[in-house]
Amino acid sequence: MNKEFILMVDDTKMFEADAIARTSQAAEILLKHAPVTYLYLDHDLGPKSEKNGSELTSWMIENECLPPIIHIISQNPEGVKNIEAKLRSYGYVYNKNEYWWEKP
């Protein structure tokens, strides 16, 4: 059985995770090379980041690096809406019991 690999993409928050990416650049490397099964994703990734969470979501779709479960942890309502719209258009559904997005 494969172990879950939890990635957190956020410039400031701390969660228990296998890896924390503070920029979109670091997240892209991990998403390409690590077996990410669960992603905590923020929208506003700070000034050192090349992309915000919505742009990173587009990159994940284009590069087929979307983990099966994504939990949006942003406090930016517009950013959340943008990420949700992209996930929905890619076939993800919102699991209201778990508060995350998943690929059925």
DRENTORKOL-3810 file (N, C-alpha, C; in nm, 4 decimals):
REM DRENTORKOL-3810
@n.u->0.0838; n.v->-0.1170; n.w->0.0000; ca.u->0.0000; ca.v->0.0000; ca.w->0.0000; c.u->0.0894; c.v->0.1248; c.w->0.0000
@n.u->0.0576; n.v->0.2216; n.w->-0.0850; ca.u->0.1355; ca.v->0.3445; ca.w->-0.0931; c.u->0.1024; c.v->0.4369; c.w->0.0225
@n.u->0.2062; n.v->0.5003; n.w->0.0752; ca.u->0.1882; ca.v->0.5981; ca.w->0.1821; c.u->0.1410; c.v->0.7295; c.w->0.1204
@n.u->0.0549; n.v->0.7991; n.w->0.1921; ca.u->0.0146; ca.v->0.9316; ca.w->0.1458; c.u->0.1339; c.v->1.0258; c.w->0.1490
@n.u->0.1397; n.v->1.1163; n.w->0.0508; ca.u->0.2417; ca.v->1.2211; ca.w->0.0503; c.u->0.1668; c.v->1.3532; c.w->0.0502
@n.u->0.1826; n.v->1.4274; n.w->0.1587; ca.u->0.1099; ca.v->1.5532; ca.w->0.1768; c.u->0.2031; c.v->1.6694; c.w->0.1458
@n.u->0.1589; n.v->1.7545; n.w->0.0529; ca.u->0.2331; ca.v->1.8747; ca.w->0.0157; c.u->0.1518; c.v->1.9965; c.w->0.0545
@n.u->0.2163; n.v->2.0906; n.w->0.1202; ca.u->0.1528; ca.v->2.2175; ca.w->0.1521; c.u->0.2203; c.v->2.3263; c.w->0.0705
@n.u->0.1399; n.v->2.4059; n.w->-0.0007; ca.u->0.1917; ca.v->2.5177; ca.w->-0.0787; c.u->0.1366; c.v->2.6455; c.w->-0.0166
@n.u->0.2215; n.v->2.7135; n.w->0.0587; ca.u->0.1817; ca.v->2.8348; ca.w->0.1299; c.u->0.3082; c.v->2.9088; c.w->0.1711
@n.u->0.3067; n.v->3.0404; n.w->0.1612; ca.u->0.4273; ca.v->3.1175; ca.w->0.1942; c.u->0.4454; c.v->3.1421; c.w->0.3435
@n.u->0.3420; n.v->3.1207; n.w->0.4249; ca.u->0.3563; ca.v->3.1510; ca.w->0.5679; c.u->0.3011; c.v->3.0450; c.w->0.6629
@n.u->0.1910; n.v->2.9805; n.w->0.6281; ca.u->0.1247; ca.v->2.8883; ca.w->0.7216; c.u->0.2081; c.v->2.7629; c.w->0.7462
@n.u->0.1814; n.v->2.7011; n.w->0.8602; ca.u->0.2458; ca.v->2.5754; ca.w->0.8957; c.u->0.1385; c.v->2.4689; c.w->0.9183
@n.u->0.1524; n.v->2.3584; n.w->0.8524; ca.u->0.0688; ca.v->2.2410; ca.w->0.8720; c.u->0.1619; c.v->2.1219; c.w->0.8813
@n.u->0.1127; n.v->2.0155; n.w->0.9356; ca.u->0.1910; ca.v->1.8930; ca.w->0.9329; c.u->0.1809; c.v->1.8369; c.w->0.7917
@n.u->0.2952; n.v->1.8267; n.w->0.7261; ca.u->0.2987; ca.v->1.7804; ca.w->0.5876; c.u->0.4331; c.v->1.7137; c.w->0.5628
@n.u->0.4388; n.v->1.6322; n.w->0.4578; ca.u->0.5647; ca.v->1.5693; ca.w->0.4196; c.u->0.6607; c.v->1.6708; c.w->0.3589
@n.u->0.6048; n.v->1.7731; n.w->0.2934; ca.u->0.6871; ca.v->1.8788; ca.w->0.2347; c.u->0.6068; c.v->2.0081; c.w->0.2328
@n.u->0.6784; n.v->2.1204; n.w->0.2482; ca.u->0.6158; ca.v->2.2522; ca.w->0.2398; c.u->0.6880; c.v->2.3311; c.w->0.1325
@n.u->0.6127; n.v->2.3803; n.w->0.0345; ca.u->0.6673; ca.v->2.4652; ca.w->-0.0710; c.u->0.6234; c.v->2.6077; c.w->-0.0419
@n.u->0.7184; n.v->2.6980; n.w->-0.0306; ca.u->0.6885; ca.v->2.8375; ca.w->0.0002; c.u->0.6688; c.v->2.9225; c.w->-0.1250
@n.u->0.7027; n.v->2.8677; n.w->-0.2415; ca.u->0.6846; ca.v->2.9387; ca.w->-0.3692; c.u->0.6264; c.v->2.8425; c.w->-0.4722
@n.u->0.5728; n.v->2.8997; n.w->-0.5789; ca.u->0.5205; ca.v->2.8150; ca.w->-0.6868; c.u->0.6331; c.v->2.7366; c.w->-0.7536
@n.u->0.7520; n.v->2.7951; n.w->-0.7601; ca.u->0.8646; ca.v->2.7277; ca.w->-0.8227; c.u->0.8988; c.v->2.5988; c.w->-0.7467
@n.u->0.9033; n.v->2.6063; n.w->-0.6140; ca.u->0.9308; ca.v->2.4877; ca.w->-0.5325; c.u->0.8172; c.v->2.3863; c.w->-0.5459
@n.u->0.6935; n.v->2.4359; n.w->-0.5505; ca.u->0.5780; ca.v->2.3466; ca.w->-0.5653; c.u->0.5840; c.v->2.2705; c.w->-0.6971
@n.u->0.6203; n.v->2.3381; n.w->-0.8049; ca.u->0.6281; ca.v->2.2721; ca.w->-0.9361; c.u->0.7272; c.v->2.1563; c.w->-0.9341
@n.u->0.8413; n.v->2.1773; n.w->-0.8714; ca.u->0.9416; ca.v->2.0702; ca.w->-0.8634; c.u->0.8862; c.v->1.9513; c.w->-0.7865
@n.u->0.8248; n.v->1.9770; n.w->-0.6714; ca.u->0.7691; ca.v->1.8680; ca.w->-0.5913; c.u->0.6538; c.v->1.7987; c.w->-0.6633
@n.u->0.5676; n.v->1.8745; n.w->-0.7268; ca.u->0.4534; ca.v->1.8144; ca.w->-0.7966; c.u->0.4982; c.v->1.7270; c.w->-0.9145
@n.u->0.6084; n.v->1.7640; n.w->-0.9766; ca.u->0.6608; ca.v->1.6838; ca.w->-1.0884; c.u->0.7291; c.v->1.5561; c.w->-1.0410
@n.u->0.7941; n.v->1.5613; n.w->-0.9227; ca.u->0.8826; ca.v->1.4517; ca.w->-0.8851; c.u->0.8413; c.v->1.3736; c.w->-0.7608
@n.u->0.7490; n.v->1.4230; n.w->-0.6834; ca.u->0.7056; ca.v->1.3520; ca.w->-0.5624; c.u->0.5665; c.v->1.2932; c.w->-0.5853
@n.u->0.5365; n.v->1.1819; n.w->-0.5212; ca.u->0.4048; ca.v->1.1179; ca.w->-0.5377; c.u->0.2986; c.v->1.1861; c.w->-0.4502
@n.u->0.2662; n.v->1.3111; n.w->-0.4812; ca.u->0.1737; ca.v->1.3892; ca.w->-0.3981; c.u->0.0330; c.v->1.3304; c.w->-0.4081
@n.u->-0.0240; n.v->1.2977; n.w->-0.2935; ca.u->-0.1600; ca.v->1.2437; ca.w->-0.2901; c.u->-0.2594; c.v->1.3437; c.w->-0.2314
@n.u->-0.2069; n.v->1.4398; n.w->-0.1549; ca.u->-0.2937; ca.v->1.5361; ca.w->-0.0870; c.u->-0.2221; c.v->1.6707; c.w->-0.0891
@n.u->-0.2932; n.v->1.7737; n.w->-0.1349; ca.u->-0.2335; ca.v->1.9062; ca.w->-0.1493; c.u->-0.3124; c.v->2.0099; c.w->-0.0709
@n.u->-0.2442; n.v->2.0816; n.w->0.0183; ca.u->-0.2984; ca.v->2.2025; ca.w->0.0798; c.u->-0.2512; c.v->2.3172; c.w->-0.0078
@n.u->-0.3434; n.v->2.3977; n.w->-0.0605; ca.u->-0.3058; ca.v->2.5017; ca.w->-0.1569; c.u->-0.3576; c.v->2.6385; c.w->-0.1147
@n.u->-0.2651; n.v->2.7334; n.w->-0.1027; ca.u->-0.2988; ca.v->2.8730; ca.w->-0.0769; c.u->-0.3019; c.v->2.9461; c.w->-0.2108
@n.u->-0.3682; n.v->3.0600; n.w->-0.2147; ca.u->-0.3706; ca.v->3.1406; ca.w->-0.3374; c.u->-0.2584; c.v->3.2434; c.w->-0.3389
@n.u->-0.2475; n.v->3.3227; n.w->-0.2348; ca.u->-0.1480; ca.v->3.4298; ca.w->-0.2302; c.u->-0.0171; c.v->3.3737; c.w->-0.1759
@n.u->0.0798; n.v->3.3566; n.w->-0.2653; ca.u->0.2036; ca.v->3.2883; ca.w->-0.2290; c.u->0.3213; c.v->3.3822; c.w->-0.2053
@n.u->0.2954; n.v->3.5110; n.w->-0.1947; ca.u->0.4001; ca.v->3.6055; ca.w->-0.1583; c.u->0.4831; c.v->3.6553; c.w->-0.2753
@n.u->0.5677; n.v->3.7547; n.w->-0.2488; ca.u->0.6420; ca.v->3.8224; ca.w->-0.3556; c.u->0.7524; c.v->3.7389; c.w->-0.4196
@n.u->0.8001; n.v->3.6340; n.w->-0.3532; ca.u->0.9072; ca.v->3.5516; ca.w->-0.4106; c.u->0.8543; c.v->3.4479; c.w->-0.5086
@n.u->0.7243; n.v->3.4313; n.w->-0.5119; ca.u->0.6617; ca.v->3.3297; ca.w->-0.5963; c.u->0.6321; c.v->3.3848; c.w->-0.7356
@n.u->0.6614; n.v->3.3058; n.w->-0.8373; ca.u->0.6331; ca.v->3.3466; ca.w->-0.9750; c.u->0.4838; c.v->3.3391; c.w->-1.0068
@n.u->0.4118; n.v->3.2479; n.w->-0.9412; ca.u->0.2694; ca.v->3.2270; ca.w->-0.9680; c.u->0.1909; c.v->3.2346; c.w->-0.8377
@n.u->0.0621; n.v->3.2671; n.w->-0.8502; ca.u->-0.0268; ca.v->3.2531; ca.w->-0.7350; c.u->-0.0908; c.v->3.1137; c.w->-0.7419
@n.u->-0.1759; n.v->3.0822; n.w->-0.6451; ca.u->-0.2359; ca.v->2.9490; ca.w->-0.6415; c.u->-0.3232; c.v->2.9165; c.w->-0.7609
@n.u->-0.3918; n.v->3.0156; n.w->-0.8147; ca.u->-0.4755; ca.v->2.9942; ca.w->-0.9329; c.u->-0.3886; c.v->2.9642; c.w->-1.0551
@n.u->-0.2813; n.v->3.0394; n.w->-1.0708; ca.u->-0.1900; ca.v->3.0159; ca.w->-1.1828; c.u->-0.1184; c.v->2.8817; c.w->-1.1666
@n.u->-0.0862; n.v->2.8455; n.w->-1.0433; ca.u->-0.0250; ca.v->2.7150; ca.w->-1.0183; c.u->-0.1231; c.v->2.6025; c.w->-1.0516
@n.u->-0.2508; n.v->2.6234; n.w->-1.0235; ca.u->-0.3522; ca.v->2.5242; ca.w->-1.0593; c.u->-0.3571; c.v->2.5059; c.w->-1.2108
@n.u->-0.3511; n.v->2.6151; n.w->-1.2859; ca.u->-0.3452; ca.v->2.6050; ca.w->-1.4327; c.u->-0.2223; c.v->2.5262; c.w->-1.4762
@n.u->-0.1088; n.v->2.5544; n.w->-1.4137; ca.u->0.0150; ca.v->2.4827; ca.w->-1.4460; c.u->-0.0014; c.v->2.3330; c.w->-1.4169
@n.u->-0.0629; n.v->2.2988; n.w->-1.3020; ca.u->-0.0830; ca.v->2.1574; ca.w->-1.2679; c.u->-0.1703; c.v->2.0879; c.w->-1.3714
@n.u->-0.2732; n.v->2.1569; n.w->-1.4187; ca.u->-0.3614; ca.v->2.0996; ca.w->-1.5211; c.u->-0.2836; c.v->2.0792; c.w->-1.6508
@n.u->-0.2121; n.v->2.1815; n.w->-1.6947; ca.u->-0.1357; ca.v->2.1738; ca.w->-1.8199; c.u->-0.0286; c.v->2.0653; c.w->-1.8154
@n.u->0.0298; n.v->2.0430; n.w->-1.6983; ca.u->0.1384; ca.v->1.9459; ca.w->-1.6842; c.u->0.0941; c.v->1.8127; c.w->-1.6247
@n.u->-0.0370; n.v->1.7956; n.w->-1.6082; ca.u->-0.0964; ca.v->1.6731; ca.w->-1.5545; c.u->-0.0314; c.v->1.6317; c.w->-1.4227
@n.u->-0.0197; n.v->1.7306; n.w->-1.3325; ca.u->0.0410; ca.v->1.7076; ca.w->-1.2006; c.u->-0.0574; c.v->1.7315; c.w->-1.0875
@n.u->-0.1852; n.v->1.7161; n.w->-1.1135; ca.u->-0.2854; ca.v->1.7402; ca.w->-1.0091; c.u->-0.2959; c.v->1.6199; c.w->-0.9161
@n.u->-0.2781; n.v->1.6411; n.w->-0.7869; ca.u->-0.2980; ca.v->1.5315; ca.w->-0.6920; c.u->-0.4460; c.v->1.4935; c.w->-0.6840
@n.u->-0.4767; n.v->1.3753; n.w->-0.6353; ca.u->-0.6174; ca.v->1.3335; ca.w->-0.6288; c.u->-0.7029; c.v->1.4151; c.w->-0.5321
@n.u->-0.6405; n.v->1.4723; n.w->-0.4273; ca.u->-0.7163; ca.v->1.5502; ca.w->-0.3295; c.u->-0.6491; c.v->1.6854; c.w->-0.3097
@n.u->-0.7300; n.v->1.7912; n.w->-0.3184; ca.u->-0.6789; ca.v->1.9276; ca.w->-0.3018; c.u->-0.7663; c.v->2.0010; c.w->-0.2010
@n.u->-0.7010; n.v->2.0572; n.w->-0.1010; ca.u->-0.7705; ca.v->2.1350; ca.w->0.0018; c.u->-0.7234; c.v->2.2793; c.w->-0.0113
@n.u->-0.8130; n.v->2.3696; n.w->-0.0473; ca.u->-0.7788; ca.v->2.5115; ca.w->-0.0642; c.u->-0.7789; c.v->2.5769; c.w->0.0736
@n.u->-0.6664; n.v->2.6388; n.w->0.1103; ca.u->-0.6524; ca.v->2.6977; ca.w->0.2434; c.u->-0.6395; c.v->2.8495; c.w->0.2384
@n.u->-0.6795; n.v->2.9099; n.w->0.1286; ca.u->-0.6642; ca.v->3.0544; ca.w->0.1108; c.u->-0.7738; c.v->3.1331; c.w->0.1815
@n.u->-0.7368; n.v->3.2517; n.w->0.2281; ca.u->-0.8323; ca.v->3.3456; ca.w->0.2846; c.u->-0.8777; c.v->3.4483; c.w->0.1802
@n.u->-0.8306; n.v->3.4344; n.w->0.0580; ca.u->-0.8626; ca.v->3.5264; ca.w->-0.0516; c.u->-0.9851; c.v->3.4722; c.w->-0.1254
@n.u->-1.1042; n.v->3.5323; n.w->-0.1076; ca.u->-1.2265; ca.v->3.4770; ca.w->-0.1669; c.u->-1.2225; c.v->3.4695; c.w->-0.3193
@n.u->-1.1686; n.v->3.5706; n.w->-0.3842; ca.u->-1.1600; ca.v->3.5674; ca.w->-0.5308; c.u->-1.0622; c.v->3.4603; c.w->-0.5771
@n.u->-0.9511; n.v->3.4477; n.w->-0.5054; ca.u->-0.8538; ca.v->3.3437; ca.w->-0.5384; c.u->-0.9135; c.v->3.2050; c.w->-0.5240
@n.u->-0.9892; n.v->3.1836; n.w->-0.4168; ca.u->-1.0560; ca.v->3.0547; ca.w->-0.3954; c.u->-1.1518; c.v->3.0253; c.w->-0.5105
@n.u->-1.2319; n.v->3.1240; n.w->-0.5488; ca.u->-1.3272; ca.v->3.1047; ca.w->-0.6596; c.u->-1.2554; c.v->3.0667; c.w->-0.7883
@n.u->-1.1423; n.v->3.1318; n.w->-0.8159; ca.u->-1.0668; ca.v->3.1019; ca.w->-0.9375; c.u->-1.0114; c.v->2.9593; c.w->-0.9360
@n.u->-0.9553; n.v->2.9189; n.w->-0.8222; ca.u->-0.9029; ca.v->2.7821; ca.w->-0.8109; c.u->-1.0165; c.v->2.6814; c.w->-0.8247
@n.u->-1.1274; n.v->2.7055; n.w->-0.7552; ca.u->-1.2420; ca.v->2.6139; ca.w->-0.7617; c.u->-1.2944; c.v->2.5991; c.w->-0.9040
@n.u->-1.3029; n.v->2.7089; n.w->-0.9768; ca.u->-1.3528; ca.v->2.7036; ca.w->-1.1152; c.u->-1.2610; c.v->2.6177; c.w->-1.2022
@n.u->-1.1317; n.v->2.6307; n.w->-1.1828; ca.u->-1.0366; ca.v->2.5516; ca.w->-1.2615; c.u->-1.0474; c.v->2.4034; c.w->-1.2261
@n.u->-1.0583; n.v->2.3733; n.w->-1.0968; ca.u->-1.0724; ca.v->2.2332; ca.w->-1.0560; c.u->-1.2017; c.v->2.1738; c.w->-1.1095
@n.u->-1.3098; n.v->2.2484; n.w->-1.0982; ca.u->-1.4399; ca.v->2.2023; ca.w->-1.1477; c.u->-1.4331; c.v->2.1741; c.w->-1.2983
@n.u->-1.3689; n.v->2.2629; n.w->-1.3726; ca.u->-1.3613; ca.v->2.2453; ca.w->-1.5187; c.u->-1.2751; c.v->2.1241; c.w->-1.5560
@n.u->-1.1896; n.v->2.0820; n.w->-1.4651; ca.u->-1.1043; ca.v->1.9655; ca.w->-1.4902; c.u->-1.1665; c.v->1.8366; c.w->-1.4349
@n.u->-1.2887; n.v->1.8446; n.w->-1.3833; ca.u->-1.3602; ca.v->1.7253; ca.w->-1.3392; c.u->-1.3539; c.v->1.6967; c.w->-1.1901
@n.u->-1.2950; n.v->1.7857; n.w->-1.1132; ca.u->-1.2922; ca.v->1.7670; ca.w->-0.9688; c.u->-1.4281; c.v->1.8019; c.w->-0.9100
@n.u->-1.4627; n.v->1.7347; n.w->-0.8018; ca.u->-1.5873; ca.v->1.7629; ca.w->-0.7310; c.u->-1.5549; c.v->1.7967; c.w->-0.5869
@n.u->-1.6396; n.v->1.8786; n.w->-0.5274; ca.u->-1.6191; ca.v->1.9205; ca.w->-0.3895; c.u->-1.6824; c.v->1.8204; c.w->-0.2957
@n.u->-1.6057; n.v->1.7698; n.w->-0.2026; ca.u->-1.6547; ca.v->1.6772; ca.w->-0.1009; c.u->-1.6931; c.v->1.7598; c.w->0.0215
@n.u->-1.8226; n.v->1.7831; n.w->0.0393; ca.u->-1.8708; ca.v->1.8692; ca.w->0.1475; c.u->-1.8441; c.v->1.8112; c.w->0.2856
@n.u->-1.8338; n.v->1.6804; n.w->0.2968; ca.u->-1.8073; ca.v->1.6183; ca.w->0.4266; c.u->-1.6625; c.v->1.6357; c.w->0.4701
@n.u->-1.5722; n.v->1.6428; n.w->0.3731; ca.u->-1.4290; ca.v->1.6524; ca.w->0.4048; c.u->-1.3720; c.v->1.7913; c.w->0.3777
@n.u->-1.4481; n.v->1.8786; n.w->0.3103; ca.u->-1.4046; ca.v->2.0146; ca.w->0.2761; c.u->-1.2835; c.v->2.0162; c.w->0.1832
@n.u->-1.2827; n.v->1.9243; n.w->0.0866; ca.u->-1.1743; ca.v->1.9245; ca.w->-0.0101; c.u->-1.2283; c.v->1.8924; c.w->-0.1488
@n.u->-1.1447; n.v->1.9115; n.w->-0.2496; ca.u->-1.1769; ca.v->1.8808; ca.w->-0.3883; c.u->-1.1090; c.v->1.7489; c.w->-0.4228
@n.u->-1.1807; n.v->1.6653; n.w->-0.4976; ca.u->-1.1223; ca.v->1.5362; ca.w->-0.5337; c.u->-1.1612; c.v->1.4962; c.w->-0.6746
@n.u->-1.0764; n.v->1.4171; n.w->-0.7354; ca.u->-1.1017; ca.v->1.3651; ca.w->-0.8696; c.u->-1.1735; c.v->1.2320; c.w->-0.8537
@n.u->-1.2977; n.v->1.2225; n.w->-0.9037; ca.u->-1.3720; ca.v->1.0970; ca.w->-0.8876; c.u->-1.3139; c.v->0.9835; c.w->-0.9716
END
